[in-house]
Amino acid sequence: MCGSRLIALRKARGLKIEDVASELGVSARAYYSYENDERDPSTLTLAKIAIFFGVSADYLIGIENKISPSQNSDELNNIMNLVTKLGDEELLLLRDYLKYLYWKLEQRNHN
């Protein structure tokens, strides 16, 4: 995770750590630890951060250097609205499925 990018995105919007943390559903301490590269967010939280700031997860983790907004941010917002309604068991299933899809994508890219 590139904490410096999180700091820049937050400050560009004039937000406090507490504001972002509240929107993401994490503690201010947890979000502070992401910004300071003390710990990495879960896959779900990374997705929430990307959607909240309108950037790609690749940008947040340093794979991409362009800050271009996600092309599908409206669709991602709709998906995140659905995700927030899921219970713990469903979130675990969703996480596992997303990991599977990512693995499948990597397999396709390596062939």
Secondary structure, 3 states (H helix, E strand, C coil): CCHHHHHHHHHHCCCCHHHHHHHHCCCHHHHHHHHCCCCCCCHHHHHHHHHHHCECHHHHHCCCCCCCECCCHHHHHHHHHHHCCCCHHHHHHHHHHHHHHHHHHHHHHHC
